[in-house]
Amino acid sequence: METTAAFVGLTCVDCGETFDAAEAPGRCPDCGGILDPDYDYDALDLTRETFSGDGPGLWRYEQLMPFTREAAVTMDEGSTPLVEAPRLAEELGVGRVLIKDEGRNPTGTFKDRGQALAVTAAVGHDATDVALATAGNAGQAASAYAARAGLDSHVFVPSRASFINKAMINVHGGEMTVVEGRIGDAGAAYEDAFAEHDDWHSVKTFVTPYRHEGKKTMLYEIIEQMDWEVPDHVVYPTGGGVGLVGMHKAATELRDLGLTDDLPAMWAAQSEGCAPVVKAFDEGKEVHEAWEVPDTICGGIEIPDPGASPLILEALRESGGGAVATSDEEILDSAVTVAQHEGVEMGVTCSAAASGAWELSERGDFGEDDTVVLLNTGAGSKDADVIRSHLMSKGI
């Protein structure tokens, strides 16, 4: 594996053991915990001027990544715009609202960041096949990056996954298994198949150690795009929480390296129909209880049993943020409002961030001079039919 100078290996967040990356392609070999890429930060001499390199995409942050740019499986993912939203700022009663528009990535979502690193790792492990269970977008991204790397991909999706995701998995050459039911059912089918294929390399959420590492670059970009000002709040549509965990890690790295002074308050936004993180946060728990009957139009965040909830909850509390849930009706209304007031096309799932921000504003969690960043994790065109149907139901 072609790794960077500062990357020292993978540390288990549960038992604390550290492993050589070449020896641990997935979960902790000792306890089965989540592995987190670790770095020798003392060996880095970074300033704001030298923090990022040249060129487009997330690999400009190579110094704080596990793999070298030369080894990367990439399509110039990252470098997405941070869009000013002055009308939303006025409506929310805050100083500034910015929308990080991840819909501009190669396959239309932020999943590309995580899969770029996960598939790069698969190549480094001499894998021939990658596999995962997914609600949809991560499967499209995985099949695209696998195709670019010359690998075969095996994607397990629930029947409710969008037509676009299913179609593009096939177009990229992925072997797709559509499972009746929801994400848990797709996950069970994936586990059964994975156990029978020793040659498959997992690129599944928090099984591969690298998807959250790719997504941490969203926070790097936000800070640089704001001329090193730290936003007061970051609102993130939360299912498995990979991006939230990654961004909190990035914010902590920047602070500990002396490049920033503060952490942004991280807020997990969920649907009231599936809000295990919100419930656990409100009850002061360190781990969630599985949501018994998930029921939301937001398939991307309909994750009733998020395995990394301790990391999510820790990030929320360490950053001084929290969690918020809103109804599907409010989420769909927010998608329309953002499109009509700012022109930005937010995906249905992503609009939970906007809806959550309105709720947080009404609760008094934002100050009148605060800067709020909303994560639009995927393009609105991914599920435009759902948003249009919502409009038609109102007679519009």
N, C-alpha and C positions, 0 to 999 in steps of 0.2 A: 504494500500500500504506500502511495506517495502522500505522506503527511507533512504538515507544516512544522516549522521549527519549534513553536511554542506548545503544540499539542502533545500532551504527555500520556494520554490514555483515557479510559472510561472508568468513572467512579459510580458505584451503586448508591443510589439515594437512600436505600434501606439499610444495608449492612456496612456500607462505607468502604468495602474492598475496591481496589483499583486493578484494572486489567489492561493488558496490551490490546489495542484495537484489533489487531490481526487475529487474536484468540477469542474474541467475543462479538459475534455478528448480531446478537440479539439481546435477550435479557441476561441478567446476572447469572453466571454459571453456578454460583454458590447458593443464592437464595431466591432467584427468580425476580428480583427487583428491577426497577427501571435504571438503565445506565445513562449517565450524563457525561458528555465530553468535557474533559478537564484540561487546563492550560497552566503553563508556568508563567503567570502574569508578571512576576518579578524580572523575567528575562526580556520583557517587552519595554521598550522606551518610546512610548507613543505620546504624541501631542495632537491637538485638534487638527493641525496641518498635515500630520503624517498618518492619521488614523486610517484613512481610506486611500486606496490606490487609484489607478487610472482605469478607464474603460467602463462600459455599462454593466449593470447587473449586480447581483449580490456578491460575486466573487471579488469585488473591489475591497471587501473586508477580509481578505484571505488571511491576514495576520491573526485573526481571532476565529478562524475556521479550522476544522480538522484536516481538510484536504487542500492540495495545491490547485491553483487555477489550471495548470497544465493537465492535471488528472481529471478535471471536472467533466461530468456529463451535463452540458448546459445549452440552453437556448436563449441566453441573455435575460433570464428571469430576474425580476427585481427592478429597481430604479423606477418604481411606480410613482405617479404624481401625488402630491399632497394638495388637495383642492380647497381653496378658501370657500366658505359657505356663510357669507355675511347675513343673509336673510334668516338662516337657521340660528345664527348667533343672537340676532335680535329677538327671535321668537322664544329662544331658550333663556334669554335674559343673562347672557354671559358675554365676556369680552370678545371671544373669538371661537369659531368652530371650524375645524379642518377635517376633511374626509380623505383618508388614505385609500386610494382607489386601486385595490388589488385585482380588479377586473381587467387591468391592462396586461396581465401576465400572459405567457404563450398559450395556455389552454383556458384562460379566462378566470382563474382563481389563484388564491395564495397557496394552494396545494402544490404548485410548481416549485416553490422555494424548498419545501420539505422533500419532495421527490427528487429534486436535483441532487441533494446530498445523499439521500437514501440509495438512489441508483448508482451514484458514484461509489458509495461504499460497497454495493453489490459487485460492481466491476472489480474493485480492489480485493474482494474475497474470491475472485475467479468464478462468480456465479454464472449460470447459464439461464436461470429462470428466477423471476421475482413473483411474489404473491401477496395478496392482501384481501381483507374484507373492508368494504367501504359503503357509505351512503350514496356515493356517486362521483363527486368531483375528484377525490383522491385517486379513484380508479382510472379516471380519464387521464389524469396527470401521470400516474404510474405507467400506464400503457404507452403514453407518448414518450416518456424518458427512457423506458425500456427499449422502445423501437429505435430511438436515437443511439442507444448503446449497443444495439444488436442483440438484445436479450429477449427471451420469451416472457410474457406476462400472463398471470392467472388472477382474474378479478372476480370476487364474489360480491354481488350487489343484491339488495332487497328488491322485490318486485316494484316497489313504489319509487325507485330511482328514476330520475328524469330520462325522457327519450333521448335528449342530447347527450347525456353521459353514456348511456348504453350504446348509442350509435357510434360515438367517437371511440369508445373502447374497442369496438369491432373494427372501425376504420384504421386504428393504429395497430391492428393485428393482435389484440389481446384475446385470450381465451376467456370468455365471460360465462359465469354461472349465475343465472337469475334465480333467487330463492324466494319462495312465497313467504310473505310476512314482513318483518321489519329488520333493522340492522342487527339485532341480536340473533335472529335466525340466520342471516348471512354469515355472521361471525362463527356460529356453530358449524355451519357447512364448511367454512374455511378451515377451522381447526381440524375437522375430520379428514379433509383432503390433505392438509399440510402434514399430518402425522404419517401419511402414506407416501410422502415424497421427500426423501432425504436431500434431493438436489434443489429444492426450492429455497430461496432466500427471502425472508419476510421483509416487506417494506410497510408493515402495518403500524398504526399509531402506537407510539411508546413501546413497540417491540424492537424495531430498529432504533438505535440510539440517536438518530440524526435528523428526524423530521422537525423536532422543536428547535434544533440548532440552525436549520435553514430558515425557519420562521423568525428567529430572533433578529434577523437582519432588517425586519420591518421597523423595529424600534431604532436601530442604527440610522436608517434612512430618515425617519421622522425627525430625529434630533439634528442631523445635518441639514435637512431641509428647513428647519426652524432656526438655522444659524446658531446652533448649540443652546438654544433655549429649551428647557424641559417643560412639556405641557403639564398642566395641572391634573388632567384626567385623560385616560384612554379607556374608551368603552368598546368592548369586544364581544361579538356574538359567540356564545360559548356552548360547545357540545363536549368534545373530548378535551378541549382546553389546550391543545398543543401550542397554538400561537400565543396565548396568554402567558403560559409558562415560559416560552421562549423569549417573549418581549421583556418579561420581568427579569429574566436572567441577563439580558442585554443591558437593561437599565442599571442593574446592580454592577455589572462589569464596568460600565462607563463611570459610575460613581466611584468605585473602588480604584480605578485607574487614575482618578483625579481629573477626569475630563468634564464631569458635571458634578453638581453639588446635591441634587435631589433625585428622588424617585417619583415618577408619575403615579398617581393613584390609579390602580387597575380595577376596572369594573367588569364583572361577568354579567352579560345580558342573556337571558333565556326566555323561552315561552312558558306561560303559565301551565301549558299542557305537558311540559316535561322540564322540570326545574329542580333536579336533585342538588345542584351546587348552591342554588339560592336557599333552598330549605336547610342544607347543612350549615351554610354561613349564618343564617338567621338564628339557628339553634345553637350556635357556638361549637359545632362539632369539628373534629379534625379529619373526618372521612364521611362521605355521603352514605345514605341508604338508597338502594336501587329504587327508582321510580316504578311503581307497580303497573300503571296503565298509561303509557305515553300516548298523547293525542295532540299533535300539532301539525300544521301545514308546513312547518319549517323542518324539512327532513334532514338538513345538514346539521342541525343542533338537537335533533331528537335522539339523544344518547342517554338512555335511562340509567346506565351503569358505568359512568366514566372512571376507568381504572386509575387515572392519575389525580383523582380529586384531592388527595392530601397536598400535592404540589400546587394545585389551583388555589385551594383555600389558604395555603401558606403565602402564596404570592399576593392574594387579595389583602390579607392582614398585614403583611410586611410593608406593603406599599401604601397603606392607609385608605384603600378603596373598599370595595364590597360587591354585592350582587343584587340584581334586580330582575324581576320577571314581569312581562306584560302579556296581554291577550293576543291571540292571532289576529283579531280584528284591528287592534292598535298597531301591530307590526305591519300588516298590509297597508293600512292607512299611511304609515310612516314612509313606506316605499314610494307611494304615490306623491306624498308631500315633498320628499327630497327631489324626486324627478321633476315636479312642477315648479318648485321654488328655486332649485339650484342646477337642474339639468343633469345631475349625476344619477346614473342608473344603478341602483342598489338591488342586489338579489334579495329574494324573499327572506331567506335565512339571515342574510347580512343586515336586513332592516331591523332586526331585533336590537342592534346597536343604537339606531336612531330612536326607536320607540323607547328603549331603555333610558336614553339620554333625556327624553321629555319627562319620563317618570322621575328620574333623579333630580331634574330641575324643579319639578313640582314638590318633591320631598324636601327641597332646600339643601341638597348636597353640593350644589355648584354655587360659587360666588360670582358676583356681577362682573368682576374683572378676569375671571378664569379663562384659560384656554382649554378647549375640549377637543380631543381627536376621536373621530368615529372610524372604526375599521370596516370598510366595505370589502369583505373578503372575497366577493365574486361578482361577476358581471350580471347586470339585470336581465340581459338577454337569455341567460341560462334558464330562467323560468318566467319569461314575459307573459306566457299564457295564463299563469296563476294570477299575476297582478292584473292583467286585462280582465280576467273573469271576475275579480273582485270589483273592478270598476263597473262592469256590466251589472253586477248584482245590486249596485246602487242606482242603476238606471242612467249611467253616464255613457 
